[in-house]
Structures are given as C-alpha cells and as structure tokens.
Amino acid sequence: MTVNAGLPGRLGSVRMAGELPARDDLPVIFDELDYQMAAQLYLWSLPLVSYAHWQHVHAETFGAGPYDLVHYLSYRDRLGLITANATTPYVLNFIDLSVTGPLVIELPAGPTAGGVSDFWQRDIGVIGEMGPDQGRGGRYLIVPPGGQPPENTDGHRVLTSSGMNIMFGFRTLDPDQERSQALVDAVRIHPFGKRDTTPPTRIVSPAGHPWSGTQPRGLQYWERLHNIYQREIVDERDRFFLAMLRQLGIAKDAPFAPDERLSRILSHGAAAGELMAQANSFAKRFEGSRWWPDRQWDLVSMLDRSDQRGPYYDQLLERAAWFYEAVSFSAAMKSRTPGLGQAYLASYTDANGDWLAGDRAYTLHVPADPPAKLFWSATVYDVASRCLIDNPQGCGARGSRDPDLRYNDDGSVDLYFGPDAPASGESNWVQTLAGYHWFAYFRFYGPLESYFDRSWKLGDIEPARPA
C-alpha cells in the first residue's frame, strides 16, 4: 500500500490499495467529508441561526410573547445586538405565524425606518419612511406562507410571508425622546380581526438581563439550527443543503442526537466555518466592495437585493459576509435616492492595512459637510462578538448628534480611538480595550449626492505616531 501524500490535511494520510483507498481508511475520508459539509453549512445557515438564537433570547431571557415588542433604548440595552447603531433605539420582536395566524401590525405616523423579514433575513416588506406608507403610518396584514388573505382586508396593506417565522422591527428617527417614545407606545400587534380581544401590545425592556445575540458556537450552533428547521418551511433553493444537514443528523421531525464522532465533527466544522466567515467579512474580496480605491473603507453589505438573488446565482458568500457581522437587511440600507435611507461603510484595518488593535491609539479625520441629511455616526465594535464595544466609558460611537462634539475651524471633525483619552479631552474619543481587536462602521442617515458620486471622501483610521 502507498500513502496518498499529494493531498493536504487528513486525506494525505489515507493509504491506497492500488487505485482505491484502503477499506480500513474509509472512516478518515468520511470524517473529512462530513467536516467539510459542516463548515459549508455553517456559512449557509448564518442568517437563519442568527435570528433563531435571538428569538430564543426574546422568549427565554426577556419573556417576550408574540404580541410584545422589545425596546432596545439605552446603550447597555444594545450591547448584545450585532453591529447595532448607538444613536437610534431599536424596537422589534420575532413572531411565529404558525402560532398567531394572519397578523396585523399597526404603525403610527412619524419618522420611522423598519420592515418585516423572514428568518433568512429577506425582506417581506419595508415600512416607515422607505415603505409605501412613507412615514404616514398604516396597517399591515402579514399572511403566513401558503395562506390566502381574507376577502375583505379592511384597508390593510397585505404582505405574504416567505417564512413561517418573521422579524418585525423598526427604529425611531426623531431625536426628541418623548416623541420617539410616543411612536413606540402607539404600535399595535394582534391577530387579524381580533384587535379588541388581544391584550395591548406590551413593551419589554432588556434592561437587567445579560444577553448576547451573537450566533452560538460549538454544538449549540447546530442545536439552534435543528430547532428552527423543525418550525420552518422548506425553501426549494435549499434542498441540497438540507440533504447535507440530514447526513449530519439534522432532519425534519427527528430528534438531534449526535454521537461522539458527529459531535466532534460538528464542533470542529462550526469553528472552521466561523474562521472562514471572519475572513469573508473582515477581508472582503468581492468586486466593488472598496468604496474609494485609495481608502480602507468597504461597503458593509455586498447584497444587491433583499431577496439575496444575483444573476444566475444566489449571493451565498455575500450573504454570509453580511450576516456574520450584522443582522437584517433592507433596500433602505442600499438607498440610491439622495436624502432617503442609509449608507454604511466599514473599516476593519488602519490606513496601513493592519487589524485595528485595542491597545493602540488612532485618529479618524471626518472632512467638513459629511453627506448625511439627518445625521452621521462612527461606531466601534468588538471583533469577537460583532457587538458594540463594552468599555468602561459606556460609549461606543461619536457623531453629529453628540451635543459636545468638537469641530475644527473648517467644520471638519477629528475622532480618536484608543485605550486612553487624548490630550484634547473625551468629547471626540471612543475608548478601546487593550488585548482586543475592533472594527468601525461609518453611517450616513439620509446620504446625499456627494456620497453617491464619491466626491466627499472620508479619511482612513490612522495609527497615532509614537510620542
């Protein structure tokens, strides 16, 4: 017998009996096959597991029911939310339509941005300023997949869901806290035709509950995937992936009970999948991802459409990149209309192309007149969790809505990142944590023409020179 030394990894140890692998070494090949499938299934399932885990947190940690809303108001409320902005509140919940049946969402008039999506994080409908109500409010009827809307919809806008589980969420854009709270309190969620018999929509606070929306690691990742698979419909485009899941012990209407071998392979596959996801997100190799050729800023999402479909293919790696580092996607995030929606850029490295390190000091120069009709912000995230940085300062962002933000004489702004406050004071500083890497998002709310034509150009995150 000879060893197949021409192959990398464990396959290189397989002995060959002529042109066939030795039968005693077949388990090595099958272990590799299952491991490779697990790593690819991790990338495929990221958006689904992300929402399924967050839904679990809502129910089990916060005690939120299907007709409640969780209000992420304070900075600490949002610490577990993947790449949350630190400026506007989030209001959302995850709802199983097999429990509620056709569902009504009543949204008041006012400056809000939000929508409804399935658990693959595909848009079912945009609501608020970018939706058909254009901020004037309205009633939306969500019909489960395969269902038919009632003959008399009584003026509701009908949205047919592409999944049995949905996320409904929005952000209030009014800077006045009282008006913003009034908008939240006016939202109603109830089954169709049962407005008067359903308890009023309850606002739940995550305050006081340690929590994380980051996708779980190890075997728990697959447990979450198995659980949501039992409660979801089968999408035709996913049938080959579901065949691979079946080979790894995750099947419809069957318990998840992996033996020692499969548990080991699944745990290793999740770890390898996350390593691939980190490279895929933080070192994007998608054509057109770099916004300015001579800067380190990338478009955070390379998804072209909210249904995640490209020409002749679906955007698998683009989807994995975005949903590893973020949650939810809508057309509003890729606005092409000046003054509406949002635009997001990310920097994972400094001006020299090195990872951003928490024990180093950096400066970001924001030229005058950033192209944002509403406001702009720069936000720092922890690499491991992709969540807002949990620093002693209790602040992970600086932006135009900060009342004490210090401007230069020409209207530009210098922002500072590092473990210690700069000599100029704390007003323009975000504290980073020594021993941990971080990345930054720069958001434009209501991006203007000079963003789209790229005539306004943001500086790179520059490492401070040694004293």
C-alpha positions as CSV (number, residue, x, y, z in Angstrom):
1,M,0.0,0.0,0.0
2,T,1.0,3.6,-0.6
3,V,0.1,6.8,1.2
4,N,-1.8,9.5,-0.7
5,A,0.7,12.2,0.2
6,G,-0.4,14.5,-2.6
7,L,-3.5,15.6,-0.6
8,P,-3.5,18.1,2.3
9,G,-4.7,17.5,5.8
10,R,-6.1,14.2,7.0
11,L,-6.7,13.0,3.4
12,G,-2.9,12.9,3.0
13,S,-2.7,10.0,5.5
14,V,-5.1,7.8,3.5
15,R,-3.4,4.6,2.3
16,M,-4.2,3.5,-1.2
17,A,-4.7,-0.2,-2.2
18,G,-3.9,0.3,-5.9
19,E,-6.2,2.9,-7.3
20,L,-8.7,2.7,-4.4
21,P,-8.5,3.8,-0.8
22,A,-7.8,1.1,1.8
23,R,-11.0,0.0,3.3
24,D,-9.6,0.5,6.8
25,D,-9.1,4.2,6.0
26,L,-12.6,4.8,4.7
27,P,-13.6,6.4,8.1
28,V,-10.9,9.0,7.6
29,I,-12.4,10.0,4.3
30,F,-16.0,10.1,5.6
31,D,-14.8,12.2,8.6
32,E,-13.3,14.7,6.2
33,L,-16.5,14.7,4.0
34,D,-18.7,15.4,7.0
35,Y,-16.3,18.0,8.3
36,Q,-16.3,19.9,5.0
37,M,-20.1,19.8,4.8
38,A,-20.3,21.2,8.3
39,A,-18.1,24.1,7.5
40,Q,-20.1,25.0,4.4
41,L,-23.4,24.5,6.2
42,Y,-22.2,27.0,8.8
43,L,-21.7,29.7,6.2
44,W,-25.1,28.8,4.5
45,S,-27.1,28.9,7.8
46,L,-25.7,32.0,9.4
47,P,-28.7,34.3,8.9
48,L,-31.2,31.6,10.0
49,V,-29.3,30.7,13.2
50,S,-28.7,34.3,14.0
51,Y,-32.5,35.1,14.1
52,A,-33.4,31.8,15.7
53,H,-30.9,32.5,18.5
54,W,-32.2,36.0,19.0
55,Q,-35.8,34.7,19.0
56,H,-34.8,32.3,21.8
57,V,-33.3,35.2,23.8
58,H,-36.5,37.2,23.4
59,A,-38.7,34.4,24.7
60,E,-36.4,32.7,27.3
61,T,-34.4,35.7,28.6
62,F,-36.7,38.7,28.2
63,G,-40.1,36.8,28.5
64,A,-41.4,38.4,25.3
65,G,-44.6,36.9,23.8
66,P,-45.7,37.0,20.1
67,Y,-47.6,40.3,20.5
68,D,-44.9,42.1,22.5
69,L,-42.1,44.5,21.4
70,V,-38.6,44.6,22.9
71,H,-37.4,48.2,23.1
72,Y,-33.6,48.5,22.9
73,L,-33.3,52.0,24.2
74,S,-30.1,52.6,26.1
75,Y,-26.5,51.8,25.1
76,R,-26.4,48.9,27.6
77,D,-29.7,47.5,26.1
78,R,-28.0,47.2,22.8
79,L,-24.7,45.7,23.9
80,G,-25.7,42.2,22.7
81,L,-27.1,43.3,19.4
82,I,-24.8,42.6,16.4
83,T,-23.5,45.9,14.9
84,A,-26.3,48.0,16.4
85,N,-26.1,51.7,15.9
86,A,-25.5,53.6,19.1
87,T,-27.7,56.5,18.2
88,T,-31.3,55.4,17.5
89,P,-33.4,53.0,19.5
90,Y,-34.4,49.6,18.1
91,V,-37.9,48.2,18.6
92,L,-38.6,44.6,17.4
93,N,-39.8,41.1,18.0
94,F,-39.7,37.6,16.4
95,I,-43.1,36.0,15.7
96,D,-44.1,32.5,14.7
97,L,-47.0,32.8,12.3
98,S,-48.0,29.2,13.0
99,V,-48.9,30.4,16.5
100,T,-50.6,33.7,15.6
101,G,-52.1,33.1,12.2
102,P,-52.5,36.2,9.9
103,L,-51.0,39.0,11.9
104,V,-51.7,42.8,11.9
105,I,-49.1,45.4,12.6
106,E,-50.5,48.9,13.1
107,L,-47.8,51.6,12.7
108,P,-48.4,55.2,13.7
109,A,-47.4,58.2,11.5
110,G,-44.0,59.5,12.2
111,P,-40.3,59.3,11.3
112,T,-39.6,55.5,11.5
113,A,-37.5,53.1,9.4
114,G,-38.2,49.4,9.5
115,G,-39.7,46.4,8.0
116,V,-40.7,42.7,8.2
117,S,-38.4,39.9,7.1
118,D,-38.3,36.1,7.2
119,F,-35.6,34.2,9.2
120,W,-33.3,34.1,6.2
121,Q,-33.4,37.8,6.7
122,R,-35.0,38.5,3.4
123,D,-37.4,41.4,3.2
124,I,-41.1,40.7,3.2
125,G,-42.0,44.4,3.3
126,V,-40.4,47.7,4.1
127,I,-42.4,50.0,6.4
128,G,-41.9,53.6,7.6
129,E,-40.3,56.4,5.5
130,M,-39.0,54.0,2.9
131,G,-42.2,51.9,2.7
132,P,-45.5,52.5,0.9
133,D,-46.8,54.5,3.9
134,Q,-43.8,56.9,3.5
135,G,-43.9,57.7,7.2
136,R,-47.7,58.4,7.3
137,G,-48.4,55.2,9.2
138,G,-50.8,52.4,8.3
139,R,-52.0,48.9,9.0
140,Y,-50.1,45.9,7.6
141,L,-51.5,42.3,7.4
142,I,-48.9,39.5,7.3
143,V,-50.2,36.3,5.8
144,P,-48.3,33.0,6.5
145,P,-46.7,31.2,3.6
146,G,-49.2,29.3,1.6
147,G,-52.1,31.2,3.1
148,Q,-54.7,33.4,1.4
149,P,-55.6,36.9,2.6
150,P,-59.2,37.3,3.7
151,E,-61.7,38.6,1.0
152,N,-62.1,41.8,2.9
153,T,-58.8,43.2,4.1
154,D,-60.4,46.3,5.5
155,G,-57.8,48.6,4.2
156,H,-54.8,46.7,5.4
157,R,-51.7,46.5,3.2
158,V,-51.1,42.8,2.6
159,L,-47.7,41.2,2.9
160,T,-47.3,37.4,2.2
161,S,-44.6,36.0,4.2
162,S,-41.8,33.8,2.7
163,G,-41.3,32.0,6.0
164,M,-43.3,30.8,9.0
165,N,-41.1,32.9,11.4
166,I,-40.8,36.6,10.9
167,M,-39.0,39.6,12.4
168,F,-40.8,42.9,12.7
169,G,-38.7,45.8,13.7
170,F,-38.2,49.5,13.3
171,R,-36.2,52.4,14.5
172,T,-37.5,55.8,15.6
173,L,-35.6,58.6,13.9
174,D,-36.9,61.5,15.8
175,P,-34.2,62.9,18.1
176,D,-36.8,64.0,20.7
177,Q,-37.0,61.2,23.2
178,E,-40.6,61.9,24.2
179,R,-41.9,61.9,20.7
180,S,-39.9,58.8,19.9
181,Q,-41.4,57.0,22.9
182,A,-44.9,58.1,21.9
183,L,-44.4,56.4,18.5
184,V,-43.3,53.2,20.2
185,D,-46.2,53.2,22.5
186,A,-48.7,53.6,19.6
187,V,-47.7,50.5,17.7
188,R,-50.2,47.6,17.9
189,I,-49.7,43.9,17.1
190,H,-52.6,41.5,17.0
191,P,-54.2,38.6,15.0
192,F,-56.3,39.8,12.1
193,G,-59.9,40.6,13.2
194,K,-59.0,40.3,16.9
195,R,-57.9,43.8,17.8
196,D,-60.4,44.1,20.7
197,T,-59.8,40.7,22.2
198,T,-56.0,40.7,22.2
199,P,-54.1,42.3,25.1
200,P,-52.5,45.7,24.3
201,T,-49.0,45.4,22.8
202,R,-46.6,45.2,25.7
203,I,-43.2,47.0,25.6
204,V,-40.5,44.8,27.1
205,S,-37.1,46.1,28.2
206,P,-33.9,44.0,28.0
207,A,-32.5,46.1,30.9
208,G,-31.0,43.9,33.7
209,H,-30.7,40.8,31.5
210,P,-27.2,39.8,30.4
211,W,-27.7,38.6,26.9
212,S,-26.0,38.1,23.5
213,G,-27.4,38.0,20.0
214,T,-24.2,36.6,18.6
215,Q,-24.6,33.2,16.9
216,P,-23.7,30.5,19.4
217,R,-20.6,28.4,19.0
218,G,-19.8,24.7,19.1
219,L,-22.6,22.2,19.3
220,Q,-25.1,24.8,20.4
221,Y,-25.0,26.3,16.9
222,W,-26.4,23.1,15.5
223,E,-28.9,22.7,18.2
224,R,-30.4,26.2,17.3
225,L,-30.3,25.2,13.6
226,H,-32.2,21.9,14.3
227,N,-34.8,23.7,16.4
228,I,-35.6,26.4,13.8
229,Y,-35.6,23.8,11.0
230,Q,-38.5,22.0,12.7
231,R,-40.5,25.2,12.7
232,E,-39.8,26.4,9.2
233,I,-40.9,25.7,5.7
234,V,-38.5,24.1,3.2
235,D,-37.2,26.6,0.6
236,E,-36.7,24.9,-2.8
237,R,-33.4,26.5,-3.3
238,D,-32.0,24.9,-0.1
239,R,-32.8,21.2,-0.7
240,F,-29.2,20.2,-1.4
241,F,-28.1,21.9,1.8
242,L,-30.9,20.1,3.7
243,A,-29.6,16.8,2.3
244,M,-26.2,17.6,3.8
245,L,-27.9,18.5,7.1
246,R,-29.6,15.2,7.1
247,Q,-26.2,13.4,6.7
248,L,-25.1,15.3,9.8
249,G,-28.0,14.3,11.9
250,I,-30.4,17.3,11.5
251,A,-33.6,16.2,9.8
252,K,-37.3,17.2,9.8
253,D,-39.4,15.5,12.5
254,A,-36.4,13.7,14.0
255,P,-34.5,14.4,17.3
256,F,-31.0,15.8,17.2
257,A,-28.8,13.3,19.0
258,P,-25.3,13.2,17.5
259,D,-22.9,10.6,18.8
260,E,-19.4,11.3,20.0
261,R,-17.9,11.2,16.5
262,L,-20.5,13.5,14.9
263,S,-20.5,15.9,17.9
264,R,-16.7,16.3,17.4
265,I,-17.1,16.9,13.7
266,L,-19.9,19.4,14.1
267,S,-18.0,21.4,16.7
268,H,-14.9,21.5,14.5
269,G,-17.0,22.4,11.5
270,A,-18.6,25.3,13.3
271,A,-15.1,26.6,14.3
272,A,-13.8,26.3,10.8
273,G,-16.9,27.9,9.4
274,E,-16.5,30.8,11.7
275,L,-12.9,31.2,10.7
276,M,-14.0,31.3,7.1
277,A,-16.8,33.8,8.0
278,Q,-14.3,36.1,9.6
279,A,-12.1,36.2,6.6
280,N,-15.1,36.5,4.3
281,S,-16.4,39.5,6.3
282,F,-13.3,41.3,7.5
283,A,-11.2,40.9,4.4
284,K,-13.8,41.2,1.7
285,R,-12.7,40.0,-1.7
286,F,-16.0,41.0,-3.6
287,E,-15.6,43.1,-6.7
288,G,-16.6,46.7,-5.9
289,S,-16.6,46.3,-2.1
290,R,-13.9,49.1,-1.7
291,W,-15.8,52.4,-1.8
292,W,-12.8,54.6,-2.5
293,P,-9.8,52.9,-4.2
294,D,-7.3,54.7,-2.0
295,R,-9.1,54.2,1.3
296,Q,-9.7,51.2,3.6
297,W,-13.5,51.7,3.8
298,D,-15.7,48.9,2.4
299,L,-19.3,48.7,1.7
300,V,-20.6,46.7,4.7
301,S,-23.0,44.7,2.6
302,M,-22.5,43.4,-0.9
303,L,-26.0,42.1,-1.2
304,D,-27.6,43.6,-4.3
305,R,-31.2,42.9,-3.4
306,S,-33.2,42.0,-0.3
307,D,-34.1,38.6,-1.7
308,Q,-30.3,37.8,-1.9
309,R,-30.5,36.8,-5.6
310,G,-27.9,37.6,-8.2
311,P,-27.8,37.0,-11.9
312,Y,-27.8,33.2,-12.4
313,Y,-26.9,32.5,-8.8
314,D,-27.8,33.4,-5.2
315,Q,-25.4,35.5,-3.2
316,L,-24.2,32.9,-0.8
317,L,-20.9,34.4,0.3
318,E,-22.2,37.9,0.1
319,R,-25.0,36.8,2.4
320,A,-22.6,35.0,4.8
321,A,-20.3,38.1,5.0
322,W,-23.1,40.4,6.0
323,F,-25.0,38.1,8.3
324,Y,-21.9,37.1,10.2
325,E,-21.2,40.7,11.2
326,A,-24.7,42.2,11.2
327,V,-28.4,41.4,11.3
328,S,-31.3,42.4,9.0
329,F,-31.1,43.9,5.5
330,S,-33.5,46.0,3.5
331,A,-33.5,48.1,0.4
332,A,-33.2,51.2,2.6
333,M,-29.7,50.2,3.5
334,K,-28.6,50.4,-0.1
335,S,-30.5,53.6,-0.9
336,R,-29.9,55.2,-4.3
337,T,-32.1,58.2,-3.6
338,P,-30.3,61.2,-2.0
339,G,-31.8,62.1,1.3
340,L,-33.5,58.8,2.0
341,G,-32.5,55.6,3.7
342,Q,-29.0,54.9,5.0
343,A,-25.5,54.1,3.8
344,Y,-22.9,52.1,5.7
345,L,-19.2,51.8,5.3
346,A,-16.9,49.7,7.4
347,S,-13.2,49.7,8.2
348,Y,-11.5,46.6,9.6
349,T,-7.9,47.8,9.3
350,D,-6.0,51.0,9.8
351,A,-4.5,53.1,6.9
352,N,-1.6,50.6,6.7
353,G,-3.9,47.6,6.3
354,D,-3.2,46.3,9.8
355,W,-6.0,45.0,12.0
356,L,-7.3,47.6,14.4
357,A,-5.9,46.8,17.9
358,G,-7.5,47.9,21.2
359,D,-4.2,48.8,22.8
360,R,-3.2,51.4,20.1
361,A,-4.3,55.0,19.6
362,Y,-5.8,56.1,16.3
363,T,-7.3,59.2,14.6
364,L,-10.1,59.5,12.1
365,H,-10.4,62.8,10.2
366,V,-14.0,63.5,9.1
367,P,-14.0,66.3,6.5
368,A,-16.5,69.1,6.7
369,D,-20.0,68.7,5.5
370,P,-20.5,64.9,5.7
371,P,-23.2,63.9,3.1
372,A,-25.9,63.0,5.6
373,K,-29.3,64.8,5.6
374,L,-30.2,63.5,9.1
375,F,-27.0,62.7,10.9
376,W,-23.8,60.7,10.7
377,S,-22.0,58.5,13.2
378,A,-18.8,56.4,13.7
379,T,-19.3,53.3,15.8
380,V,-16.8,50.8,17.3
381,Y,-17.5,47.1,17.5
382,D,-15.8,44.2,19.2
383,V,-14.4,41.7,16.6
384,A,-15.3,38.5,18.6
385,S,-18.9,39.4,19.2
386,R,-19.5,41.9,16.4
387,C,-21.4,43.9,19.1
388,L,-21.0,47.4,20.5
389,I,-17.8,47.7,22.5
390,D,-18.4,47.2,26.2
391,N,-15.9,49.7,27.5
392,P,-15.7,51.5,30.9
393,Q,-16.6,54.7,29.1
394,G,-20.1,53.4,28.3
395,C,-19.9,54.8,24.8
396,G,-19.0,53.2,21.5
397,A,-19.8,55.9,19.0
398,R,-19.4,59.6,18.1
399,G,-21.4,61.5,15.6
400,S,-23.2,64.7,14.6
401,R,-26.0,64.2,17.2
402,D,-23.5,64.4,20.1
403,P,-24.1,67.8,21.7
404,D,-20.5,68.1,22.9
405,L,-18.8,67.0,19.6
406,R,-15.9,69.3,19.0
407,Y,-15.4,70.7,15.4
408,N,-12.3,72.2,13.8
409,D,-12.4,75.7,12.5
410,D,-13.1,74.5,8.9
411,G,-16.1,72.4,10.1
412,S,-14.2,69.1,10.0
413,V,-14.0,66.7,12.9
414,D,-11.2,64.6,14.3
415,L,-12.3,61.4,16.1
416,Y,-10.0,59.5,18.5
417,F,-9.9,55.8,19.3
418,G,-7.7,54.2,21.9
419,P,-7.4,52.9,25.5
420,D,-6.7,56.3,26.9
421,A,-8.3,59.7,26.3
422,P,-6.4,62.1,24.0
423,A,-5.0,65.4,25.4
424,S,-7.8,67.3,23.8
425,G,-10.4,65.6,26.1
426,E,-13.1,62.9,25.8
427,S,-15.7,64.6,23.7
428,N,-14.4,63.1,20.4
429,W,-13.0,59.9,21.8
430,V,-14.1,56.3,21.9
431,Q,-12.3,54.0,24.4
432,T,-11.0,50.7,23.1
433,L,-9.9,47.7,25.1
434,A,-6.3,46.5,25.3
435,G,-6.0,42.9,24.2
436,Y,-9.0,43.0,21.8
437,H,-9.4,43.9,18.2
438,W,-12.2,46.1,16.9
439,F,-13.7,47.4,13.7
440,A,-15.7,50.5,12.8
441,Y,-18.9,51.4,10.9
442,F,-19.4,54.9,9.5
443,R,-23.1,55.5,8.9
444,F,-24.8,58.2,6.8
445,Y,-28.5,58.7,7.6
446,G,-30.1,60.2,4.5
447,P,-27.0,60.0,2.3
448,L,-26.6,62.9,-0.1
449,E,-25.3,63.2,-3.6
450,S,-21.6,63.8,-2.6
451,Y,-21.7,60.3,-1.0
452,F,-23.1,58.7,-4.1
453,D,-20.7,60.4,-6.5
454,R,-17.9,59.8,-4.1
455,S,-16.7,63.4,-4.3
456,W,-16.7,63.6,-0.4
457,K,-14.1,61.3,0.9
458,L,-13.6,60.1,4.5
459,G,-10.1,59.7,5.9
460,D,-8.6,56.4,6.9
461,I,-8.2,55.4,10.6
462,E,-4.6,56.5,11.1
463,P,-2.4,55.0,13.9
464,A,-1.0,57.6,16.2
465,R,2.7,58.2,15.9
466,P,4.7,57.2,18.9
467,A,5.4,60.0,21.3
